[in-house]
């Protein structure tokens, strides 16, 4: 571009409403333009080259004796045919070709008891698998049309990024098999990054070799949910060329998606789903037979019986490999996301910090969604600046800006802070006092004297929300602080240390943290679950002796939440959680010793702030 022409483009962009392509965009452009550290829309998003390739992945997950292939579509500026080299924004998904009609597991079952004879239906997936043929036959099948992102494609193409889409192994036009987070899926996704950097081969539909000579090799991955999980997985391999990722509502450990400290727990609104169900759902490649044994193996090894952590789950844990991550991570999550829960981003973010990985966190108040749906101008500007810096090499200072951006409860205010959890956050402890069947107190002081024991009886059919609001119940214990004299902010992970006994050899344990308004209405801030048989380790089931007291910790889902002045904080203990845990027949009894039970809260300002507000 001539200097005068480039100056005209820049001048036009300075006053251009965000997201619009200027009239001069149709002119020949030598390269991207940046204003204020942000890539500007100087390319016509309709003036593109589209090509389809199959990228070779060095894995044979469908066991056919040949390397798997990842079906990939490229959308790039026509200027790349004239020598322009651009970085890539890469979307990988198992959903581009739809999904199958798959039944979830039955959750109205009794809990596992070690060495118990009879009386328990050990549902290991065999019943589900017996019906699999009919479900798989109803597959949507490979996507017949081009893959596109209506939300982001034009945005990134106009700003000098190519777009690349790929179908996960076992889905659509790719070969291989879906394994819900398994190593093969990670390798398949990573292979596209390798191809963009000349380290593996690809072919077109005619079998001719295709090379990505048009790219700089710098890649950024982003996506929501499963599509955001794959960037985490690929980054955890340490692959060269992956410079930045934006995982949105993404999984960092699949165990924590379908389990919780030994308990079989569902993602919100998907009660009874598990790895095998998800693998069958996305199994949309044309061959309807080849992956059945692979999915059957997933069903057998996921272990819905004990719920224990195992090497099978460890393969799907990306947190342990955070030290390998080279990519800068902009981690995005909804504080109201009960599908992919907040622990997924919290534990990933903490691991990245510990290992010195470039990082930022963006937390919003919505649920399982892309923050772009919030219509926040700042969201697109943040993503633009992130990719402009890490993919185009623009020194815009994004890596020196506050690491945390949080949308507050009014859904209008956004705050930037140095880090998350919020600076100044410290553990502050409160203790339940007698009265739990109606409502006991929650105080900074521990209950003095001899053991004080209170009990509840499980009934999985009663919703936790109803138990929270019941004035009295045999199915829950409830303890409340006095109304807060000033706002009280929690930032991070709350825990409950229980001194607890059971009258049966198995039971669910669920802890809730509740915000109670002056008018009596309530809001469950967060919740957590555990299997007391896994009290010493998620990897080990140890039998419970009825009547014996145990120390059991329940880790609640992380959050960032401000309790308004005048509201109380309540700790509520129940057994089964209708929407999340397995649902055994009613009747299990749980008893806690209040003198040895503690609720640990992540309070901004620590114990001093807690004492000022509710002490």
C-alpha positions in Angstrom: 0.0 0.0 0.0 1.3 3.5 -0.9 2.1 5.7 2.1 -0.7 8.1 1.2 -3.3 5.3 0.8 -2.3 3.7 4.2 -2.5 7.1 5.9 -6.0 7.5 4.5 -7.1 4.1 5.8 -5.7 4.9 9.2 -7.4 8.3 9.3 -10.7 6.7 8.4 -10.3 4.0 11.1 -9.8 6.5 13.9 -13.4 7.6 13.7 -14.9 4.3 12.5 -17.6 2.7 14.8 -16.1 -0.6 16.2 -16.6 -3.6 14.0 -17.4 -1.8 10.7 -15.3 -2.2 7.5 -14.4 1.2 6.0 -15.2 2.1 2.4 -11.5 1.9 1.5 -11.4 -1.7 2.6 -11.9 -2.9 -1.0 -8.6 -1.4 -2.1 -5.5 -3.5 -2.3 -4.0 -3.9 1.2 -0.4 -5.0 1.8 -0.9 -5.9 5.4 -2.9 -5.4 8.6 -3.3 -1.9 10.1 -3.2 -1.2 13.9 -4.6 1.7 15.8 -4.2 2.0 19.5 -2.7 -1.5 19.5 -5.8 -3.1 17.9 -6.0 -4.7 14.5 -8.4 -2.7 12.3 -10.9 -3.9 9.7 -9.1 -3.1 6.5 -9.7 -6.4 4.6 -13.0 -7.3 2.9 -14.3 -10.4 4.7 -16.0 -11.6 1.6 -12.9 -11.4 -0.6 -11.4 -14.7 0.6 -10.0 -18.0 -0.5 -11.7 -21.1 1.0 -10.0 -24.5 0.9 -10.6 -27.9 2.4 -7.9 -30.3 3.5 -7.4 -33.4 5.5 -4.5 -33.0 8.0 -2.5 -36.2 9.0 -2.5 -36.9 12.7 0.1 -39.3 14.1 -2.4 -41.5 15.9 -4.7 -44.4 14.8 -7.6 -44.1 17.2 -10.0 -46.0 14.9 -7.6 -48.9 14.7 -7.7 -49.3 11.0 -3.9 -49.4 10.5 -3.7 -45.8 9.1 -3.0 -42.5 10.6 -6.2 -40.5 11.5 -7.0 -37.4 9.4 -8.5 -34.2 10.6 -10.9 -32.5 8.2 -9.9 -28.8 8.1 -11.3 -25.7 6.4 -9.3 -22.6 5.7 -10.6 -19.1 5.1 -8.0 -16.6 4.2 -7.6 -13.2 2.5 -7.0 -13.3 -1.2 -4.0 -11.1 -0.6 -2.4 -14.3 0.8 -2.2 -15.5 -2.8 -0.1 -12.5 -3.6 2.5 -13.0 -0.8 0.8 -11.7 2.3 1.4 -14.0 5.3 -1.1 -13.9 8.2 -1.5 -15.5 11.6 -4.4 -17.9 12.3 -7.4 -18.0 14.6 -8.2 -21.7 14.9 -11.6 -23.1 16.0 -11.7 -26.8 16.6 -15.0 -28.6 17.4 -16.7 -32.0 17.6 -20.1 -30.2 16.9 -19.7 -28.9 13.4 -21.7 -31.9 12.0 -24.3 -31.9 14.8 -24.9 -34.9 17.1 -26.9 -38.0 17.8 -29.9 -38.7 19.9 -28.3 -40.4 23.0 -29.9 -41.5 26.3 -28.3 -40.5 29.5 -27.5 -42.9 32.4 -30.2 -43.6 35.0 -29.3 -41.7 38.2 -32.0 -43.0 40.4 -29.7 -45.8 41.7 -28.2 -46.8 45.0 -24.7 -45.7 45.9 -21.8 -48.1 45.7 -20.7 -49.9 48.8 -17.4 -51.9 48.7 -17.8 -55.7 48.9 -21.6 -55.4 49.2 -23.5 -58.5 48.0 -26.5 -57.7 45.8 -29.0 -54.8 46.0 -26.9 -52.5 43.8 -27.2 -52.1 40.0 -23.6 -51.6 38.9 -24.4 -49.7 35.8 -21.1 -49.6 34.0 -22.5 -48.6 30.6 -23.5 -52.0 29.4 -27.2 -51.2 29.4 -26.5 -48.0 27.6 -24.3 -49.8 25.0 -26.9 -52.4 24.3 -29.1 -49.6 22.8 -26.2 -47.8 21.1 -26.7 -49.2 17.6 -30.1 -47.6 17.2 -28.9 -44.2 18.5 -25.8 -44.2 16.3 -27.8 -45.1 13.2 -29.7 -41.9 13.7 -26.6 -39.7 13.4 -26.9 -36.3 11.7 -23.8 -37.2 9.6 -21.0 -35.1 8.1 -21.7 -31.4 7.6 -22.5 -30.9 3.9 -21.8 -27.2 3.8 -18.8 -25.0 4.6 -18.0 -24.5 8.3 -18.2 -20.9 9.5 -18.4 -18.8 12.6 -21.1 -16.2 12.1 -20.0 -14.4 15.2 -16.3 -14.1 14.6 -15.2 -14.9 11.0 -15.8 -11.6 9.4 -14.4 -9.8 12.4 -11.1 -11.6 12.3 -10.7 -11.8 8.5 -11.2 -8.1 8.2 -8.4 -7.5 10.7 -5.8 -9.6 9.1 -6.2 -13.0 10.7 -7.0 -16.2 8.7 -9.7 -18.5 10.1 -9.2 -22.2 10.3 -11.8 -24.7 11.4 -11.3 -28.4 12.1 -13.6 -31.3 13.0 -12.5 -33.4 15.9 -11.5 -37.0 15.4 -14.5 -39.2 14.9 -16.8 -36.3 13.8 -18.0 -35.1 10.5 -15.5 -35.7 7.7 -12.6 -36.5 10.0 -11.5 -40.1 10.6 -10.5 -41.5 14.0 -12.8 -41.9 17.0 -14.3 -39.5 19.6 -13.1 -40.2 23.2 -14.3 -37.2 25.2 -11.0 -35.5 25.9 -8.7 -38.4 25.3 -5.1 -38.2 24.1 -6.1 -38.9 20.5 -8.4 -35.9 20.3 -5.6 -33.7 21.6 -3.2 -35.0 19.1 -5.7 -34.5 16.3 -6.2 -30.9 17.2 -2.5 -30.3 17.7 -1.8 -31.7 14.3 -3.5 -28.7 12.7 -1.1 -26.4 14.5 1.7 -28.7 13.3 0.5 -28.4 9.7 0.3 -24.6 9.9 3.9 -24.7 10.9 5.1 -27.3 8.3 5.6 -30.2 10.6 2.9 -32.5 9.2 1.2 -33.1 5.9 -2.3 -32.5 4.5 -4.1 -33.5 1.3 -7.0 -32.1 -0.6 -10.0 -34.2 -1.8 -8.0 -35.4 -4.8 -5.2 -36.5 -2.7 -2.7 -33.8 -3.6 -0.3 -32.4 -1.0 -1.4 -29.1 0.4 0.9 -26.8 2.3 0.1 -23.7 4.4 2.6 -21.4 2.8 0.4 -18.4 3.3 0.7 -18.2 7.2 3.2 -16.9 9.6 2.7 -20.1 11.6 1.5 -18.1 14.6 -1.8 -19.6 15.9 -4.4 -18.6 18.4 -7.2 -21.0 19.4 -10.5 -20.1 20.9 -13.9 -21.6 21.5 -16.7 -22.2 24.0 -17.3 -25.3 26.1 -15.9 -28.4 24.3 -14.6 -26.0 21.6 -12.8 -24.1 24.4 -11.5 -27.3 26.1 -9.5 -28.3 23.0 -7.4 -25.2 23.2 -6.5 -26.0 26.8 -5.7 -29.6 25.8 -3.5 -28.5 22.9 -1.7 -25.8 24.9 -0.9 -28.4 27.6 1.2 -30.3 25.0 3.5 -27.3 24.7 3.2 -27.3 20.9 5.3 -24.7 19.1 3.4 -22.1 17.1 0.4 -22.0 19.4 1.0 -18.5 20.7 -2.3 -17.7 22.5 -5.5 -19.3 23.5 -8.9 -18.0 24.6 -10.7 -20.9 26.3 -14.3 -19.8 27.1 -16.4 -21.9 29.6 -13.8 -24.6 29.1 -12.9 -27.8 30.8 -9.4 -28.2 32.4 -10.0 -31.6 33.9 -12.7 -33.9 32.7 -12.8 -35.7 36.0 -14.1 -32.5 37.6 -16.8 -32.2 34.9 -18.4 -35.6 35.6 -17.1 -36.3 39.2 -16.5 -34.5 42.4 -14.1 -35.9 44.9 -15.3 -39.5 44.3 -18.9 -38.6 43.8 -20.6 -39.2 40.4 -21.8 -35.6 39.6 -23.5 -34.2 36.5 -22.9 -31.0 34.6 -25.8 -28.7 35.2 -28.9 -29.6 33.2 -27.3 -32.8 31.9 -28.1 -35.2 34.8 -26.9 -38.7 33.9 -24.5 -37.6 31.1 -21.0 -39.1 31.1 -18.0 -39.4 28.9 -19.5 -42.3 26.9 -22.7 -40.4 26.3 -20.9 -37.4 25.0 -18.6 -39.6 22.8 -21.7 -41.2 21.2 -23.4 -37.9 20.8 -20.5 -36.4 18.7 -19.8 -39.6 16.7 -20.9 -38.3 13.4 -18.3 -39.6 10.9 -19.7 -41.6 8.0 -18.5 -45.0 9.2 -21.1 -46.1 11.8 -19.2 -49.2 13.0 -15.5 -48.6 13.5 -15.7 -46.5 16.7 -18.2 -48.7 18.6 -15.4 -50.7 20.4 -13.6 -47.5 21.3 -16.7 -45.9 22.8 -17.5 -49.2 24.7 -14.0 -49.0 26.2 -14.7 -45.4 27.4 -18.0 -46.6 28.9 -16.2 -49.4 30.8 -13.2 -47.3 32.0 -15.1 -44.2 33.2 -16.3 -46.1 36.3 -19.7 -44.8 37.4 -19.5 -47.3 40.2 -16.8 -46.0 42.5 -16.3 -42.6 41.0 -12.6 -42.9 41.7 -9.9 -40.8 39.9 -7.7 -43.1 37.8 -5.1 -43.1 35.0 -8.1 -43.0 32.6 -9.1 -39.7 34.0 -5.6 -38.5 34.4 -5.2 -38.7 30.7 -8.0 -36.1 30.5 -6.4 -33.8 33.1 -4.7 -30.8 31.5 -4.0 -29.0 34.8 -1.1 -31.3 35.6 0.6 -30.3 32.3 0.3 -26.6 32.8 4.1 -26.4 33.1 4.3 -27.3 29.4 2.1 -24.4 28.2 3.8 -21.9 25.9 0.6 -20.0 24.8 -0.6 -16.9 26.5 -4.0 -17.8 28.1 -7.0 -15.5 28.2 -9.3 -17.6 30.4 -13.0 -16.7 30.2 -15.8 -18.0 32.4 -19.3 -17.3 33.6 -19.7 -17.1 37.4 -23.2 -18.6 36.9 -22.0 -21.5 34.8 -23.2 -24.7 36.4 -22.5 -26.8 33.2 -18.8 -26.3 33.1 -18.4 -25.2 36.6 -16.1 -22.4 37.8 -13.6 -24.8 39.3 -12.5 -25.6 35.8 -11.2 -22.1 35.1 -10.0 -21.6 38.7 -7.7 -24.6 38.9 -6.4 -24.0 35.4 -5.7 -20.4 36.1 -3.9 -21.1 39.4 -1.7 -23.7 37.7 -0.8 -21.2 34.9 0.1 -18.6 37.5 2.3 -21.1 39.4 4.1 -22.0 36.2 4.8 -18.4 35.0 2.5 -18.6 31.9 1.2 -15.3 30.5 -2.4 -15.1 31.7 -5.5 -13.1 32.2 -9.0 -14.0 33.5 -12.3 -12.5 32.3 -15.3 -13.4 34.6 -18.8 -12.5 33.7 -22.2 -12.9 35.5 -23.9 -15.1 32.9 -23.9 -18.9 32.5 -22.5 -21.2 29.9 -22.1 -18.8 27.1 -19.7 -16.7 25.0 -19.3 -13.2 26.5 -19.8 -11.9 23.0 -23.5 -12.6 23.6 -23.4 -9.9 26.3 -22.7 -7.4 23.5 -19.8 -5.9 25.4 -17.6 -3.7 23.2 -14.8 -4.3 25.7 -14.9 -8.0 25.1 -14.1 -7.8 21.4 -11.5 -5.2 22.1 -9.8 -7.4 24.7 -9.7 -10.4 22.3 -8.5 -8.1 19.5 -5.7 -6.8 21.7 -4.8 -10.3 22.9 -4.4 -11.7 19.4 -2.9 -8.5 18.0 -0.1 -8.7 20.6 0.6 -12.5 20.6 -0.1 -13.3 17.0 0.8 -10.0 15.2 3.6 -9.0 17.6 2.1 -5.6 18.4 3.5 -4.0 21.5 0.2 -2.8 22.9 0.9 -3.5 26.6 -1.8 -6.1 27.0 0.5 -8.3 29.0 1.1 -5.5 31.5 -2.5 -4.7 32.1 -4.5 -5.9 35.1 -4.8 -9.7 35.1 -8.5 -9.8 36.2 -11.6 -8.3 34.7 -14.9 -9.1 36.5 -18.5 -8.1 35.7 -20.2 -7.3 39.0 -23.7 -8.4 40.1 -25.5 -5.4 38.6 -24.3 -6.7 35.2 -23.3 -3.2 34.3 -20.1 -2.6 36.2 -16.9 -4.1 35.2 -13.8 -4.0 37.4 -10.2 -4.5 36.7 -7.9 -5.9 39.4 -4.3 -6.9 39.6 -5.1 -10.6 40.0 -7.7 -13.2 40.8 -8.7 -14.2 43.5 -8.8 -10.5 44.5 -5.8 -9.1 46.2 -6.3 -9.1 50.0 -8.3 -12.3 50.0 -7.6 -14.5 53.0 -9.3 -17.5 54.6 -11.8 -16.6 57.3 -13.5 -19.3 59.4 -17.0 -19.4 60.9 -18.6 -22.2 62.9 -22.2 -23.6 63.1 -24.1 -23.3 66.4 -27.0 -25.4 67.5 -30.4 -25.1 65.8 -29.7 -26.5 62.3 -33.0 -28.4 61.8 -34.7 -25.0 62.0 -31.9 -22.4 61.7 -28.8 -22.3 63.8 -26.3 -19.5 64.0 -23.0 -19.2 62.1 -20.4 -17.4 64.2 -16.7 -16.6 64.2 -16.4 -18.3 67.6 -16.3 -22.1 67.8 -18.9 -24.0 69.8 -17.4 -24.5 73.3 -17.5 -27.6 75.5 -18.6 -31.1 74.8 -19.7 -32.4 71.4 -23.0 -30.9 70.0 -24.4 -33.3 67.4 -27.2 -32.5 64.9 -28.6 -34.7 62.2 -30.4 -34.8 58.9 -32.0 -37.5 56.8 -31.5 -37.8 53.0 -34.3 -37.4 50.5 -33.0 -36.9 47.0 -36.5 -36.0 45.7 -36.6 -32.7 47.5 -34.9 -29.9 45.7 -32.1 -28.1 47.5 -33.8 -24.7 46.7 -36.8 -25.9 48.6 -34.8 -27.2 51.5 -32.9 -23.9 51.8 -36.2 -22.0 52.1 -38.0 -24.4 54.4 -38.5 -23.0 57.9 -37.7 -26.4 59.3 -36.8 -29.7 57.8 -35.4 -33.1 58.7 -33.6 -33.2 55.4 -31.2 -30.4 55.9 -29.2 -28.4 58.5 -29.0 -24.6 58.2 -26.8 -22.1 59.9 -26.8 -18.3 59.3 -24.8 -15.2 60.2 -26.4 -12.1 61.4 -27.2 -9.6 58.6 -24.1 -8.0 57.2 -23.5 -4.4 58.3 -21.4 -3.7 55.2 -20.9 -5.6 51.9 -18.9 -8.8 52.2 -17.0 -10.1 49.2 -16.0 -13.7 48.6 -13.3 -14.4 46.0 -12.1 -17.9 45.4 -12.9 -21.3 46.9 -14.9 -22.0 50.1 -14.5 -25.2 52.0 -16.3 -27.0 54.8 -14.5 -29.3 57.2 -17.1 -31.7 58.7 -16.9 -34.0 61.7 -19.5 -36.4 60.4 -21.0 -39.8 60.9 -23.4 -41.9 58.9 -26.0 -44.6 59.7 -25.4 -46.3 56.4 -22.3 -47.5 54.6 -22.8 -44.9 51.8 -24.2 -41.4 51.4 -23.8 -38.3 49.3 -22.6 -35.1 51.1 -23.6 -31.7 49.6 -22.7 -28.3 51.1 -24.4 -25.0 50.0 -23.4 -21.4 50.7 -26.5 -19.2 50.5 -27.2 -15.4 50.4 -30.4 -14.6 52.4 -32.0 -11.3 51.7 -33.9 -9.3 54.3 -37.3 -10.2 52.7 -36.5 -13.9 53.2 -35.6 -14.7 49.5 -32.5 -16.7 48.9 -29.8 -17.3 46.4 -27.4 -20.2 46.4 -24.0 -18.6 45.9 -22.2 -21.9 45.4 -22.3 -25.6 46.3 -20.0 -28.6 46.5 -20.2 -32.4 46.7 -18.1 -35.3 48.0 -18.2 -39.0 48.5 -17.2 -39.7 52.1 -15.8 -43.0 50.9 -13.1 -40.9 49.2 -12.3 -38.9 52.3 -8.6 -39.5 52.0 -8.2 -39.3 48.2 -10.3 -39.0 45.1 -8.4 -42.1 43.8 -9.3 -44.4 46.7 -12.6 -45.7 48.0 -12.5 -46.7 51.6 -15.4 -48.2 53.4 -17.5 -46.3 55.9 -18.4 -47.9 59.2 -21.9 -46.7 60.3 -21.7 -44.8 63.5 -18.0 -43.9 63.3 -17.1 -40.2 63.0 -14.9 -39.0 60.2 -13.2 -35.8 59.1 -14.6 -35.0 55.6 -13.8 -32.0 53.6 -16.2 -30.5 51.0 -14.7 -28.1 48.5 -17.3 -25.8 47.1 -17.2 -24.4 43.6 -15.1 -21.2 43.4 -16.9 -17.9 42.9 -16.6 -14.1 43.2 -19.6 -12.7 44.9 -20.6 -9.7 47.0 -23.1 -10.2 49.8 -24.9 -6.9 50.1 -25.3 -5.1 53.4 -28.4 -6.3 55.2 -28.1 -9.9 53.8 -27.1 -12.9 55.8 -24.7 -15.7 54.8 -26.0 -19.3 55.4 -24.2 -22.6 55.4 -26.7 -25.4 54.5 -25.8 -29.1 54.6 -27.8 -31.7 52.7 -27.1 -35.2 51.4 -28.2 -35.8 47.8 -28.5 -33.0 45.3 -31.4 -33.7 42.9 -29.8 -32.0 39.8 -26.2 -33.1 40.3 -25.6 -36.3 42.4 -26.9 -39.8 42.1 -30.3 -40.1 43.7 -30.5 -43.2 46.1 -33.7 -44.1 47.9 -34.5 -41.8 50.9 -33.4 -42.5 54.4 -29.6 -42.2 54.9 -28.8 -40.4 58.1 -26.0 -37.9 58.5 -24.9 -36.4 61.8 -22.3 -33.6 62.4 -20.5 -32.6 65.5 -20.7 -28.8 65.6 -17.8 -28.4 67.9 -15.4 -29.8 65.3 -17.1 -28.4 62.1 -15.7 -25.4 60.3 -16.7 -23.3 57.3 -13.8 -21.6 55.6 -14.6 -18.6 53.4 -12.4 -16.7 50.9 -13.0 -13.2 52.2 -11.6 -10.1 50.6 -10.0 -8.5 53.7 -9.9 -11.8 55.6 -11.1 -12.3 59.2 -11.0 -8.6 59.9 -13.5 -7.8 57.1 -15.7 -10.8 58.1 -15.8 -9.6 61.8 -16.6 -6.0 60.8 -19.5 -7.2 58.6 -21.1 -10.2 60.4 -19.1 -10.7 63.6 
